[in-house]
Amino acid sequence: MKKTYGENLKFWREQKGLTQTELAKATGLKQQMISWWEADKGYPNIDFCVKLADFYQISLDELIGREI
């Protein structure tokens, strides 16, 4: 079964061994926003997606779990 967007965000954060708070401090994002996204209650805008993909050094496709 395909992962949700929030599950993908959580996967990449956990791959780096970070808590939501640590990710927030490292990226300048708010922990509450990260929690909201990982719970699939909303989606980050493209600027936040780019920031996360750059931080993780992955593509936007990888970040959101898009398979080509």
Biotite code that builds the C-alpha atoms (Angstrom):
import biotite.structure as struc

atoms = struc.array([
    struc.Atom([0.000, 0.000, 0.000], chain_id="A", res_id=1, res_name="MET", atom_name="CA", element="C"),
    struc.Atom([1.262, 3.450, -0.892], chain_id="A", res_id=2, res_name="LYS", atom_name="CA", element="C"),
    struc.Atom([2.353, 5.676, 1.988], chain_id="A", res_id=3, res_name="LYS", atom_name="CA", element="C"),
    struc.Atom([0.539, 8.920, 2.639], chain_id="A", res_id=4, res_name="THR", atom_name="CA", element="C"),
    struc.Atom([2.329, 12.202, 2.233], chain_id="A", res_id=5, res_name="TYR", atom_name="CA", element="C"),
    struc.Atom([2.623, 12.531, 6.014], chain_id="A", res_id=6, res_name="GLY", atom_name="CA", element="C"),
    struc.Atom([4.061, 9.027, 6.319], chain_id="A", res_id=7, res_name="GLU", atom_name="CA", element="C"),
    struc.Atom([6.711, 9.944, 3.759], chain_id="A", res_id=8, res_name="ASN", atom_name="CA", element="C"),
    struc.Atom([7.654, 13.080, 5.666], chain_id="A", res_id=9, res_name="LEU", atom_name="CA", element="C"),
    struc.Atom([7.947, 11.087, 8.875], chain_id="A", res_id=10, res_name="LYS", atom_name="CA", element="C"),
    struc.Atom([10.000, 8.390, 7.119], chain_id="A", res_id=11, res_name="PHE", atom_name="CA", element="C"),
    struc.Atom([12.609, 10.888, 5.918], chain_id="A", res_id=12, res_name="TRP", atom_name="CA", element="C"),
    struc.Atom([12.794, 12.586, 9.314], chain_id="A", res_id=13, res_name="ARG", atom_name="CA", element="C"),
    struc.Atom([13.301, 9.244, 11.054], chain_id="A", res_id=14, res_name="GLU", atom_name="CA", element="C"),
    struc.Atom([15.949, 8.245, 8.473], chain_id="A", res_id=15, res_name="GLN", atom_name="CA", element="C"),
    struc.Atom([17.981, 11.197, 9.765], chain_id="A", res_id=16, res_name="LYS", atom_name="CA", element="C"),
    struc.Atom([17.320, 10.122, 13.365], chain_id="A", res_id=17, res_name="GLY", atom_name="CA", element="C"),
    struc.Atom([15.612, 13.394, 14.222], chain_id="A", res_id=18, res_name="LEU", atom_name="CA", element="C"),
    struc.Atom([12.686, 14.279, 16.429], chain_id="A", res_id=19, res_name="THR", atom_name="CA", element="C"),
    struc.Atom([10.167, 16.796, 15.167], chain_id="A", res_id=20, res_name="GLN", atom_name="CA", element="C"),
    struc.Atom([11.678, 19.378, 17.497], chain_id="A", res_id=21, res_name="THR", atom_name="CA", element="C"),
    struc.Atom([15.195, 18.727, 16.209], chain_id="A", res_id=22, res_name="GLU", atom_name="CA", element="C"),
    struc.Atom([14.004, 18.999, 12.605], chain_id="A", res_id=23, res_name="LEU", atom_name="CA", element="C"),
    struc.Atom([12.244, 22.255, 13.417], chain_id="A", res_id=24, res_name="ALA", atom_name="CA", element="C"),
    struc.Atom([15.423, 23.719, 14.928], chain_id="A", res_id=25, res_name="LYS", atom_name="CA", element="C"),
    struc.Atom([17.571, 22.541, 12.012], chain_id="A", res_id=26, res_name="ALA", atom_name="CA", element="C"),
    struc.Atom([15.259, 23.918, 9.303], chain_id="A", res_id=27, res_name="THR", atom_name="CA", element="C"),
    struc.Atom([13.600, 26.905, 10.950], chain_id="A", res_id=28, res_name="GLY", atom_name="CA", element="C"),
    struc.Atom([10.174, 25.318, 10.510], chain_id="A", res_id=29, res_name="LEU", atom_name="CA", element="C"),
    struc.Atom([7.707, 25.165, 13.368], chain_id="A", res_id=30, res_name="LYS", atom_name="CA", element="C"),
    struc.Atom([7.390, 21.835, 15.173], chain_id="A", res_id=31, res_name="GLN", atom_name="CA", element="C"),
    struc.Atom([3.612, 22.197, 15.168], chain_id="A", res_id=32, res_name="GLN", atom_name="CA", element="C"),
    struc.Atom([3.628, 22.458, 11.358], chain_id="A", res_id=33, res_name="MET", atom_name="CA", element="C"),
    struc.Atom([5.762, 19.332, 11.036], chain_id="A", res_id=34, res_name="ILE", atom_name="CA", element="C"),
    struc.Atom([3.416, 17.459, 13.382], chain_id="A", res_id=35, res_name="SER", atom_name="CA", element="C"),
    struc.Atom([0.379, 18.639, 11.404], chain_id="A", res_id=36, res_name="TRP", atom_name="CA", element="C"),
    struc.Atom([1.875, 17.498, 8.090], chain_id="A", res_id=37, res_name="TRP", atom_name="CA", element="C"),
    struc.Atom([2.996, 14.118, 9.433], chain_id="A", res_id=38, res_name="GLU", atom_name="CA", element="C"),
    struc.Atom([-0.527, 13.519, 10.783], chain_id="A", res_id=39, res_name="ALA", atom_name="CA", element="C"),
    struc.Atom([-1.907, 14.168, 7.268], chain_id="A", res_id=40, res_name="ASP", atom_name="CA", element="C"),
    struc.Atom([-3.935, 17.116, 8.524], chain_id="A", res_id=41, res_name="LYS", atom_name="CA", element="C"),
    struc.Atom([-2.513, 19.421, 5.865], chain_id="A", res_id=42, res_name="GLY", atom_name="CA", element="C"),
    struc.Atom([0.223, 19.826, 3.291], chain_id="A", res_id=43, res_name="TYR", atom_name="CA", element="C"),
    struc.Atom([3.271, 22.068, 3.259], chain_id="A", res_id=44, res_name="PRO", atom_name="CA", element="C"),
    struc.Atom([3.495, 24.634, 0.492], chain_id="A", res_id=45, res_name="ASN", atom_name="CA", element="C"),
    struc.Atom([6.114, 24.181, -2.210], chain_id="A", res_id=46, res_name="ILE", atom_name="CA", element="C"),
    struc.Atom([8.639, 26.424, -0.435], chain_id="A", res_id=47, res_name="ASP", atom_name="CA", element="C"),
    struc.Atom([8.563, 24.190, 2.632], chain_id="A", res_id=48, res_name="PHE", atom_name="CA", element="C"),
    struc.Atom([8.798, 21.087, 0.435], chain_id="A", res_id=49, res_name="CYS", atom_name="CA", element="C"),
    struc.Atom([11.911, 22.468, -1.250], chain_id="A", res_id=50, res_name="VAL", atom_name="CA", element="C"),
    struc.Atom([13.410, 23.346, 2.150], chain_id="A", res_id=51, res_name="LYS", atom_name="CA", element="C"),
    struc.Atom([12.832, 19.792, 3.432], chain_id="A", res_id=52, res_name="LEU", atom_name="CA", element="C"),
    struc.Atom([14.082, 18.116, 0.252], chain_id="A", res_id=53, res_name="ALA", atom_name="CA", element="C"),
    struc.Atom([17.231, 20.259, 0.308], chain_id="A", res_id=54, res_name="ASP", atom_name="CA", element="C"),
    struc.Atom([17.758, 19.508, 3.990], chain_id="A", res_id=55, res_name="PHE", atom_name="CA", element="C"),
    struc.Atom([17.456, 15.757, 3.389], chain_id="A", res_id=56, res_name="TYR", atom_name="CA", element="C"),
    struc.Atom([19.446, 16.037, 0.131], chain_id="A", res_id=57, res_name="GLN", atom_name="CA", element="C"),
    struc.Atom([16.736, 14.242, -1.840], chain_id="A", res_id=58, res_name="ILE", atom_name="CA", element="C"),
    struc.Atom([14.469, 15.151, -4.743], chain_id="A", res_id=59, res_name="SER", atom_name="CA", element="C"),
    struc.Atom([10.960, 16.491, -4.310], chain_id="A", res_id=60, res_name="LEU", atom_name="CA", element="C"),
    struc.Atom([9.708, 13.241, -5.872], chain_id="A", res_id=61, res_name="ASP", atom_name="CA", element="C"),
    struc.Atom([11.487, 11.233, -3.174], chain_id="A", res_id=62, res_name="GLU", atom_name="CA", element="C"),
    struc.Atom([10.163, 13.534, -0.451], chain_id="A", res_id=63, res_name="LEU", atom_name="CA", element="C"),
    struc.Atom([6.550, 12.926, -1.397], chain_id="A", res_id=64, res_name="ILE", atom_name="CA", element="C"),
    struc.Atom([6.959, 9.271, -2.380], chain_id="A", res_id=65, res_name="GLY", atom_name="CA", element="C"),
    struc.Atom([6.278, 9.781, -6.074], chain_id="A", res_id=66, res_name="ARG", atom_name="CA", element="C"),
    struc.Atom([7.269, 6.820, -8.183], chain_id="A", res_id=67, res_name="GLU", atom_name="CA", element="C"),
    struc.Atom([7.940, 7.311, -11.876], chain_id="A", res_id=68, res_name="ILE", atom_name="CA", element="C"),
])
